[in-house]
Amino acid sequence: MLRKYFKRLALPATVCAVAFIATPASAATLEDIFELSAEGTRIAQTSQAQIDNLSDETQSLLGDYRRILRTIEDLQAYNIQKEREIADQNRQIRTLTSSIERATLIDRQILPLIGRMINVLEDFMANDIPFLLDNRRDRIANLRDVMDNSDVSASEKFRLVFQAYQIENDFGRTIETYNGSIQLDGQDFQGNVLRIGRVGLYFQTADLSTSAHWNSGLGNTGEWEVLDSSFARAISQGIKMADGQVANDLVRLPIIAGE
């Protein structure tokens, strides 16, 4: 009986001992679980941070990609524009090349023409009334020097020759007077020369004692001839008009038509 009683007492004690022994083990398991849970949370947080970083990086890369695409589109548009400009430049080069070739051809044609123009001008001057001979001969000599100058373009050479023609042409529409000397009956005389266009060339000494005119009539090789004293006043008046001393007016002077 007593043994059974002790057996009953022993059983709860054993349960208590088991319970007492099992309690620390259970606590350790829970701590492990909590630790594992916390570790999982940390891992999850770390993973989420990495995911967030990857997302930000992806967005940044996407932005870079879009910017690169826009840059490529801009470069393509730029290249198209440059191709158009290059095509236009090539057209201009072809045009300039053609112009240069034509200019070279024109040079080959115009230079002989300019030479002939100078010759014609010189021949014309030699058969013209003899006024301002030194100046006009110097102009012809300068034109010939220009023709031999390689630094002067063909267009400039033509301009100078054309200018000389204009000067000679203007002589036919103007009157002028200048100091000069002539040879009359084998003697040299100094005085005023009066040119009226190309129809008359006259001479008079300062004291009005000698008057003359250039005779280039038919059958005459051209020479100075003494004029009658009756023309002295008219020549003197013409000289004053050409010099701007008096107003232009009609004067009576001899004119002999040239051949």
C-alpha positions in Angstrom: 0.0 0.0 0.0 2.7 2.3 1.0 4.7 1.3 -2.1 1.8 2.3 -4.3 1.5 5.6 -2.5 5.1 6.3 -3.2 4.6 5.3 -6.8 1.8 7.9 -7.1 4.1 10.5 -5.6 6.9 9.6 -7.9 5.0 10.0 -11.0 4.2 13.7 -10.7 7.6 14.3 -9.5 8.9 12.7 -12.7 6.6 14.7 -14.8 7.7 17.8 -13.0 11.3 16.8 -13.6 10.6 16.3 -17.2 8.8 19.5 -17.4 11.6 21.2 -15.6 14.2 19.7 -17.9 12.2 20.4 -21.1 11.6 24.1 -20.4 15.2 25.3 -21.1 15.3 23.3 -24.4 12.0 24.9 -25.5 13.3 28.4 -24.7 16.4 27.8 -26.7 14.3 26.6 -29.7 12.2 29.8 -29.5 15.2 31.9 -29.4 16.6 30.2 -32.4 13.3 30.7 -34.2 13.3 34.4 -33.3 16.9 34.7 -34.4 16.1 33.0 -37.6 13.1 35.2 -38.1 15.2 38.3 -37.4 17.9 37.0 -39.7 15.3 36.4 -42.4 13.9 39.9 -41.9 17.4 41.3 -42.3 18.0 39.3 -45.4 14.7 40.4 -46.8 15.5 44.0 -46.0 18.9 43.6 -47.6 17.4 42.0 -50.6 14.8 44.8 -50.8 17.6 47.4 -50.6 19.4 45.6 -53.4 16.2 45.4 -55.4 15.7 49.1 -54.8 19.2 49.9 -55.9 18.8 47.7 -59.0 15.6 49.5 -59.8 17.3 52.9 -59.4 20.2 51.7 -61.5 17.8 50.3 -64.1 15.9 53.7 -64.3 19.3 55.5 -64.6 20.3 53.1 -67.4 17.0 53.6 -69.0 17.4 57.4 -68.9 20.9 57.1 -70.3 19.6 54.8 -73.1 16.9 57.3 -74.0 19.4 60.2 -74.0 21.6 58.1 -76.2 18.7 57.4 -78.6 18.0 61.2 -78.7 21.7 61.9 -79.3 21.7 59.3 -82.2 18.6 60.9 -83.7 20.2 64.4 -83.4 23.4 63.0 -85.0 21.4 61.4 -87.8 19.6 64.7 -88.5 23.0 66.5 -88.3 24.5 64.1 -90.8 21.6 64.5 -93.2 22.0 68.3 -93.1 25.8 68.0 -93.6 25.3 65.7 -96.5 23.0 68.3 -98.1 25.7 71.0 -97.4 28.4 68.8 -98.9 26.2 68.1 -101.9 25.7 71.9 -102.4 29.5 72.5 -101.9 30.2 69.9 -104.6 27.8 71.7 -106.9 29.5 75.0 -106.2 32.9 73.3 -106.8 31.7 72.0 -110.2 30.4 75.5 -111.0 33.6 77.2 -110.0 35.6 74.6 -111.9 33.5 75.2 -115.0 33.9 79.0 -114.5 37.7 78.6 -114.1 37.8 76.6 -117.3 35.8 79.2 -119.1 37.9 82.0 -117.6 41.0 80.2 -118.9 39.4 80.0 -122.3 38.4 83.7 -122.2 42.0 84.6 -121.1 43.3 82.9 -124.2 40.8 84.8 -126.4 40.8 88.2 -124.7 44.5 88.7 -124.3 45.1 88.8 -128.1 42.1 91.0 -128.4 43.5 93.5 -125.9 46.8 93.5 -127.8 44.9 94.3 -131.0 42.9 97.1 -129.3 46.2 98.7 -128.1 47.6 98.6 -131.7 44.4 100.1 -133.1 44.5 102.9 -130.4 48.1 103.6 -131.2 47.4 103.7 -135.0 44.5 106.0 -134.4 46.6 108.4 -132.3 49.3 108.5 -135.0 46.7 109.6 -137.5 44.9 112.0 -135.2 45.5 115.7 -134.7 48.7 116.0 -132.6 47.5 117.2 -129.2 48.9 116.1 -125.8 51.2 113.6 -127.6 53.5 112.9 -124.7 50.6 112.0 -122.4 48.9 109.9 -124.9 52.1 108.1 -125.9 52.9 107.4 -122.3 49.4 105.9 -121.8 50.0 103.5 -124.7 53.4 102.6 -123.4 51.9 101.9 -119.9 49.3 99.7 -121.5 52.0 97.6 -123.2 53.8 97.2 -119.9 50.6 96.1 -118.2 50.1 93.5 -121.0 53.5 91.9 -120.1 52.8 92.0 -116.3 51.7 88.5 -115.1 50.5 90.0 -111.8 47.7 91.9 -113.6 44.6 89.9 -114.4 43.1 89.8 -117.9 40.0 91.6 -116.6 42.1 94.5 -115.2 44.1 94.7 -118.5 40.9 95.0 -120.4 39.5 97.6 -118.0 42.6 99.8 -118.5 42.5 99.5 -122.2 38.8 100.3 -122.2 39.5 103.3 -120.0 42.1 104.5 -122.5 39.4 104.2 -125.2 37.0 106.2 -123.1 39.6 109.0 -122.6 40.2 109.2 -126.3 36.5 109.2 -127.0 36.0 112.1 -124.5 38.5 114.2 -126.4 36.0 114.4 -129.3 33.4 116.1 -127.1 35.5 118.6 -125.1 37.6 121.7 -125.6 40.8 122.4 -123.7 43.8 124.6 -123.7 47.3 123.9 -122.4 50.9 125.2 -122.8 52.9 123.7 -125.5 55.4 124.2 -128.3 55.1 123.7 -132.0 57.3 123.9 -135.0 56.3 126.5 -137.5 58.3 127.1 -140.7 61.3 125.4 -139.2 61.1 127.5 -136.0 60.0 126.4 -132.5 57.3 128.5 -130.9 56.0 128.4 -127.3 52.5 129.4 -126.4 48.9 128.1 -125.8 47.4 125.2 -127.7 43.6 125.2 -128.2 41.8 122.0 -129.0 38.2 122.0 -130.0 37.0 118.4 -130.0 38.9 116.7 -132.9 37.8 119.2 -135.5 40.3 121.9 -134.8 43.7 122.4 -133.2 45.0 125.9 -132.9 48.1 127.7 -131.5 48.8 131.2 -130.3 51.8 132.9 -128.7 51.3 134.7 -125.4 51.6 138.1 -127.1 49.1 137.1 -129.8 51.6 137.9 -132.5 51.5 134.5 -134.0 48.5 132.3 -134.6 48.4 128.9 -136.4 46.3 125.8 -136.9 46.9 122.2 -137.7 46.3 121.4 -141.3 45.5 117.7 -141.9 43.4 118.2 -145.0 43.2 116.1 -148.1 46.5 115.6 -149.8 48.4 117.0 -146.8 50.7 115.0 -144.6 49.7 117.3 -141.7 51.5 120.3 -140.5 51.1 123.6 -138.6 50.2 126.6 -140.8 50.2 130.2 -139.9 46.8 131.9 -139.7 45.9 135.4 -140.8 45.9 137.9 -138.0 42.2 138.2 -138.4 41.8 135.0 -136.5 43.9 136.1 -133.6 41.0 137.5 -131.5 38.8 134.4 -132.1 41.6 132.0 -131.0 42.3 134.2 -128.0 38.6 134.1 -127.1 38.5 130.3 -127.6 41.5 129.9 -125.3 39.8 131.9 -122.6 36.6 129.9 -122.9 38.5 126.6 -122.6 40.3 128.0 -119.6 37.0 129.0 -118.0 37.8 132.7 -118.0 34.8 133.7 -120.1 31.4 132.0 -121.0 31.2 129.8 -124.0 30.2 131.5 -127.1 30.4 131.2 -130.9 33.8 131.9 -132.5 34.8 132.0 -136.1 37.7 129.7 -136.8 39.0 127.8 -139.9 38.3 124.1 -140.0 39.8 121.8 -142.5 38.3 118.3 -142.8 40.8 115.5 -142.4 41.2 112.6 -144.8 
